[in-house]
Amino acid sequence: MVVTDKLTCPCGLVFNDPNYLAIHTVSCTGSSTTINQEAVPTAPVTPFIPMAPAPTVDTPASTAYFTDYGKDFLHELAKVHPDPVMVIGETGGGKSYAVRYVANEKQSIYSSINAHPAMDISQLIGMYRPANQDGHVVVEWEHGVLTEAVEKGMTFFFEEATRMSPEAAGRLFGILDTTDRYYNLMERGGDDIKVHDDFWLVATANPTGNGYHTQALDPALRSRFAAIFNITEPIADEKAILANMLPQHSSYQTKMYRFILDSRSSHESSINTRDMVLACRLINKGFTPMRAIELAILPKYPGQSEGLKQQAFNHFEAGSA
């Protein structure tokens, strides 16, 4: 993607989303220059839950799409900021959306990365790269996403943390210390990077086991998180989401909600919020509810697909003729 000058703050930080550039400039002291207002959209990019209200530069995002349980979680998550946090919960339950919500509420620019066992540590730390300088090839250091977040005081969203490599985990200890946080770039000659006071690390993870390719965190690493939240129920208000996504199909709203609730009678067949949203997207593209469920939901629950298909039929087709 080509990044234009409109997405570059005078302090040198580059953004992919003009809305976050606008948020950043509220507190940036790199220059007194104001940004081009044309770069700020009137409607920010829609976040994780489609069609949910997104935050603007001046107004916090609405909590209309969170349950009371979810709102309590948001409140506590915000109170812990900027101490390091881990959020554990099933996939597709809204963990990522909640973290982005709180980061926006705190007017904190965030970056994120998904951990995996084969992750190249340079993605986090940085590397020397060839660059053109007056027609000559030179080698310049380029920060990785974690290093940039540490230095700039950003929110760093480390997803799937229980899949990270031991090498990646080892680089987190210093920045997770409760006092005198430190960050050392051995790859750049041992330079010390000052950990910004506003730097916030939020790690998310799926529960160990339950079919997830995860591993237990090093107890020494786990002990450094100021708070560990275990999400045990949906944090999104699924009824409100259905009403927003399917406004012309009130009967579909009721049937889909009941189908989702029925699926949760067993942990193995429990349909998450994200898959419900994806099925609704297909319905809005003209697919029948049954076909949308066959495409967006059933393949993701292979051991339970026949039972889920029968449940969907009972809710959407039985007695409709």
C-alpha positions as CSV (number, residue, x, y, z in Angstrom):
1,M,0.0,0.0,0.0
2,V,1.3,3.5,-0.8
3,V,1.3,5.8,2.2
4,T,0.6,9.4,1.3
5,D,1.9,12.5,3.1
6,K,-1.5,13.0,4.6
7,L,-0.9,9.9,6.8
8,T,2.4,11.1,8.1
9,C,2.5,13.1,11.4
10,P,5.1,15.9,11.6
11,C,6.8,13.9,14.3
12,G,7.6,11.2,11.8
13,L,5.1,8.5,12.8
14,V,3.2,7.0,9.8
15,F,-0.4,5.7,10.0
16,N,-2.5,3.5,7.7
17,D,-5.7,5.0,9.0
18,P,-6.3,8.8,8.9
19,N,-8.6,8.6,11.9
20,Y,-5.8,7.4,14.1
21,L,-3.5,10.1,12.7
22,A,-6.1,12.6,13.9
23,I,-6.3,11.0,17.3
24,H,-2.5,11.0,17.6
25,T,-2.2,14.7,16.8
26,V,-4.3,15.6,19.8
27,S,-1.4,14.9,22.1
28,C,1.6,14.9,19.8
29,T,4.2,17.5,20.6
30,G,6.4,16.8,17.6
31,S,5.2,19.9,15.8
32,S,2.6,22.7,16.1
33,T,1.6,22.0,12.5
34,T,-2.0,20.9,12.2
35,I,-3.0,18.1,9.9
36,N,-4.9,18.5,6.7
37,Q,-8.6,18.1,7.8
38,E,-9.4,16.5,4.5
39,A,-7.5,13.5,5.7
40,V,-10.0,12.9,8.6
41,P,-13.0,11.0,7.4
42,T,-16.4,11.9,8.7
43,A,-17.1,8.2,9.3
44,P,-14.1,6.1,10.5
45,V,-13.4,2.6,9.3
46,T,-15.8,0.1,10.7
47,P,-14.1,-2.0,13.4
48,F,-14.3,-5.7,14.2
49,I,-18.1,-5.9,14.7
50,P,-19.6,-4.8,11.4
51,M,-21.9,-1.8,11.4
52,A,-21.2,-1.0,15.0
53,P,-20.5,2.7,15.8
54,A,-16.9,3.5,15.6
55,P,-15.0,6.1,17.7
56,T,-14.4,9.6,16.3
57,V,-11.5,11.9,17.2
58,D,-13.5,13.8,19.9
59,T,-16.2,11.3,21.0
60,P,-15.6,7.9,22.6
61,A,-17.2,4.9,20.9
62,S,-20.7,3.9,22.0
63,T,-20.9,0.9,24.2
64,A,-24.3,-0.1,22.7
65,Y,-22.9,-3.3,21.3
66,F,-21.5,-4.6,24.6
67,T,-23.4,-6.6,27.2
68,D,-23.3,-5.5,30.8
69,Y,-20.6,-8.2,31.3
70,G,-18.7,-6.7,28.4
71,K,-19.1,-3.1,29.7
72,D,-17.7,-4.2,33.1
73,F,-14.8,-5.8,31.3
74,L,-14.1,-2.6,29.3
75,H,-14.3,-0.5,32.5
76,E,-11.8,-2.7,34.3
77,L,-9.5,-3.0,31.3
78,A,-9.3,0.8,31.0
79,K,-8.5,1.2,34.7
80,V,-5.5,-1.1,34.4
81,H,-4.0,1.0,31.5
82,P,-1.0,1.4,31.0
83,D,0.0,-1.6,33.1
84,P,0.4,-4.8,31.0
85,V,-2.7,-7.0,30.6
86,M,-3.5,-10.5,29.3
87,V,-7.0,-11.3,28.0
88,I,-7.8,-15.0,27.7
89,G,-11.0,-16.1,25.9
90,E,-12.4,-18.2,23.1
91,T,-11.7,-17.1,19.5
92,G,-14.2,-14.8,17.8
93,G,-15.6,-13.5,21.1
94,G,-14.7,-9.8,20.7
95,K,-11.4,-9.6,22.6
96,S,-9.6,-7.7,19.8
97,Y,-12.5,-5.3,19.4
98,A,-12.6,-4.5,23.1
99,V,-8.9,-3.7,23.2
100,R,-9.2,-1.4,20.2
101,Y,-12.2,0.3,21.9
102,V,-10.2,1.0,25.0
103,A,-7.1,2.2,23.0
104,N,-9.3,4.7,21.2
105,E,-10.9,5.8,24.4
106,K,-7.4,6.5,25.8
107,Q,-6.5,8.2,22.5
108,S,-3.7,5.8,22.1
109,I,-2.4,4.7,18.7
110,Y,-2.1,1.0,18.6
111,S,-0.3,-1.6,16.5
112,S,-0.8,-5.3,16.6
113,I,0.8,-8.6,15.5
114,N,-0.2,-12.2,15.6
115,A,2.3,-14.5,17.4
116,H,3.2,-17.9,15.9
117,P,6.0,-20.4,16.7
118,A,8.0,-19.6,13.6
119,M,7.8,-15.8,14.0
120,D,10.9,-13.9,12.8
121,I,12.0,-11.9,15.8
122,S,13.0,-9.0,13.5
123,Q,9.3,-8.3,13.0
124,L,9.1,-7.3,16.7
125,I,12.6,-5.9,17.3
126,G,13.7,-4.5,13.9
127,M,16.5,-5.1,11.5
128,Y,19.2,-3.4,9.3
129,R,17.9,-2.8,5.8
130,P,19.5,-1.5,2.6
131,A,18.5,2.0,1.6
132,N,19.3,4.5,-1.1
133,Q,21.2,7.5,0.0
134,D,22.2,9.9,-2.8
135,G,22.5,7.1,-5.3
136,H,24.5,4.9,-2.9
137,V,23.3,1.8,-1.1
138,V,23.6,2.2,2.7
139,V,22.4,0.1,5.5
140,E,19.9,1.7,7.9
141,W,18.2,0.4,11.1
142,E,14.4,0.0,10.9
143,H,12.4,-0.5,14.1
144,G,10.1,-3.5,14.4
145,V,6.5,-3.0,15.6
146,L,7.2,-3.7,19.2
147,T,10.2,-1.4,19.3
148,E,8.3,1.5,17.7
149,A,5.4,1.0,20.2
150,V,7.8,1.0,23.2
151,E,9.5,4.2,22.0
152,K,6.4,6.1,20.9
153,G,4.2,5.1,23.9
154,M,1.7,3.2,21.8
155,T,-0.7,0.4,22.7
156,F,0.9,-2.9,21.5
157,F,-1.7,-5.6,20.9
158,F,0.1,-9.0,20.9
159,E,-2.5,-11.5,19.7
160,E,-2.3,-15.3,20.1
161,A,0.4,-14.8,22.8
162,T,0.3,-18.4,23.8
163,R,1.6,-19.3,20.4
164,M,4.7,-17.1,20.6
165,S,8.2,-18.6,20.4
166,P,10.5,-18.7,23.5
167,E,12.7,-16.1,21.8
168,A,9.9,-13.7,21.4
169,A,8.7,-14.3,25.0
170,G,12.2,-13.6,26.3
171,R,12.1,-10.1,24.8
172,L,9.1,-9.1,26.9
173,F,10.4,-9.5,30.4
174,G,12.1,-6.1,30.7
175,I,9.1,-4.1,29.4
176,L,6.8,-6.0,31.7
177,D,8.6,-5.2,34.9
178,T,6.6,-3.3,37.4
179,T,9.3,-0.7,38.0
180,D,12.3,0.5,36.0
181,R,11.1,-1.0,32.7
182,Y,13.9,-1.5,30.2
183,Y,14.2,-2.5,26.5
184,N,17.6,-3.4,25.0
185,L,18.3,-3.7,21.3
186,M,21.1,-6.3,21.2
187,E,20.7,-6.4,17.4
188,R,21.7,-2.7,17.2
189,G,24.8,-3.0,19.3
190,G,23.1,-3.1,22.7
191,D,21.3,0.2,22.5
192,D,18.9,0.9,25.3
193,I,15.5,2.2,24.3
194,K,13.6,4.2,26.9
195,V,10.2,2.6,27.6
196,H,7.6,5.4,27.2
197,D,5.4,6.0,30.2
198,D,2.3,5.5,28.0
199,F,3.4,2.2,26.4
200,W,0.7,-0.4,27.0
201,L,1.1,-4.1,26.2
202,V,-2.0,-6.1,25.9
203,A,-1.7,-9.8,25.1
204,T,-4.6,-12.0,24.1
205,A,-4.7,-15.7,24.1
206,N,-7.1,-18.6,23.6
207,P,-7.5,-21.1,26.4
208,T,-4.8,-23.8,26.5
209,G,-6.3,-27.0,25.0
210,N,-9.9,-27.1,23.7
211,G,-8.4,-27.8,20.2
212,Y,-6.3,-24.6,20.1
213,H,-2.6,-24.9,19.0
214,T,-1.4,-23.1,22.1
215,Q,1.1,-23.8,24.9
216,A,1.2,-22.7,28.5
217,L,3.0,-19.5,29.2
218,D,6.2,-19.4,31.1
219,P,5.2,-18.8,34.7
220,A,7.8,-16.1,35.1
221,L,6.3,-14.3,32.1
222,R,2.7,-14.8,33.3
223,S,3.5,-13.3,36.7
224,R,4.6,-10.0,35.1
225,F,1.1,-9.1,33.9
226,A,-0.7,-6.7,36.1
227,A,-4.0,-8.2,35.4
228,I,-5.2,-11.4,33.6
229,F,-8.8,-11.4,32.5
230,N,-10.6,-14.7,31.7
231,I,-13.5,-14.0,29.4
232,T,-16.1,-16.7,30.1
233,E,-19.1,-15.4,28.1
234,P,-19.8,-13.2,25.1
235,I,-19.0,-9.6,25.7
236,A,-20.9,-8.4,22.6
237,D,-24.6,-7.6,22.7
238,E,-25.5,-10.1,19.9
239,K,-29.2,-9.1,19.8
240,A,-28.2,-5.5,19.1
241,I,-25.8,-6.6,16.5
242,L,-28.4,-8.7,14.7
243,A,-30.9,-5.8,14.8
244,N,-28.3,-3.5,13.3
245,M,-27.2,-6.0,10.6
246,L,-30.6,-7.4,9.6
247,P,-32.9,-4.4,10.0
248,Q,-35.2,-5.6,7.2
249,H,-35.5,-9.1,8.5
250,S,-36.9,-9.1,12.0
251,S,-37.8,-12.8,11.9
252,Y,-34.2,-13.7,10.8
253,Q,-32.9,-11.7,13.9
254,T,-35.0,-13.8,16.3
255,K,-34.3,-17.1,14.5
256,M,-30.5,-16.5,14.3
257,Y,-30.3,-15.5,17.9
258,R,-32.2,-18.6,19.0
259,F,-30.0,-20.8,16.7
260,I,-26.8,-19.3,18.2
261,L,-28.1,-19.9,21.8
262,D,-29.0,-23.5,21.0
263,S,-25.6,-24.1,19.6
264,R,-24.1,-23.2,23.0
265,S,-25.7,-26.1,24.8
266,S,-22.4,-27.8,24.1
267,H,-18.9,-26.2,24.2
268,E,-17.8,-28.1,21.0
269,S,-20.7,-26.7,18.9
270,S,-20.8,-23.2,20.5
271,I,-20.9,-20.6,17.7
272,N,-18.9,-17.5,18.4
273,T,-19.9,-13.9,17.7
274,R,-17.6,-13.5,14.7
275,D,-19.1,-16.4,12.9
276,M,-22.6,-15.1,13.6
277,V,-21.6,-11.8,12.1
278,L,-20.1,-13.4,9.0
279,A,-23.3,-15.4,8.4
280,C,-25.3,-12.1,8.6
281,R,-23.0,-10.5,6.1
282,L,-23.8,-13.2,3.6
283,I,-27.5,-12.8,4.3
284,N,-27.1,-9.2,3.4
285,K,-25.5,-10.2,0.2
286,G,-28.6,-12.1,-0.8
287,F,-27.9,-15.6,0.5
288,T,-30.6,-17.5,2.3
289,P,-30.1,-17.9,6.0
290,M,-29.5,-21.7,5.6
291,R,-27.0,-21.2,2.8
292,A,-25.2,-18.4,4.8
293,I,-24.9,-20.8,7.8
294,E,-23.6,-23.6,5.5
295,L,-20.9,-21.4,4.2
296,A,-19.9,-19.2,7.1
297,I,-20.5,-21.5,10.1
298,L,-20.7,-25.2,9.5
299,P,-17.2,-25.8,8.0
300,K,-15.7,-24.3,11.1
301,Y,-17.3,-26.9,13.4
302,P,-16.6,-30.2,11.5
303,G,-17.4,-32.6,14.3
304,Q,-20.7,-30.8,15.0
305,S,-21.7,-29.7,11.5
306,E,-24.6,-32.2,11.0
307,G,-26.2,-31.4,14.4
308,L,-25.8,-27.6,13.8
309,K,-27.3,-28.0,10.3
310,Q,-30.3,-29.7,11.8
311,Q,-30.7,-27.0,14.4
312,A,-30.5,-24.3,11.7
313,F,-33.1,-26.2,9.7
314,N,-35.4,-26.4,12.7
315,H,-35.2,-22.6,13.2
316,F,-35.2,-21.4,9.6
317,E,-37.0,-24.0,7.5
318,A,-39.3,-26.2,9.5
319,G,-42.9,-25.2,9.2
320,S,-42.1,-22.4,6.7
321,A,-43.6,-24.0,3.7
